C-alpha cells in the first residue's frame, strides 16, 4: 500500500486525525462558550428570579 494511491484522495489516517482535531477544538469552543454565556442565559430565561430570590 503506497502513500499516494490516487492524486485526488486523502489517506484515511489524515481524515481521522483531521476529524479528531476538529471535534476536540469544536468541543472546547462550545464548552467555553457555554460557560461564558451561562449567566446571560439565566438572566434571559428568568428575568425576575435572577434579580430577586423570592
ZITA-V951885 format. One line per field, one symbol per residue. ss: DSSP state (A for helix, B for strand, O for the rest). phi: phi as a letter, one per 40 degrees, with the letter a starting at -180 (. if undefined). Layout:
ss = ???
phi = ???
This chain:
ss = OOOOOOOOOOOAAAAAAAAAAAAAAAAAAAAAAAAAAAAAAAAAAOAAAAAOOO
phi = .ccbcbcbbbcccccccccccccccccccccccccccccccccccbcccccbcb
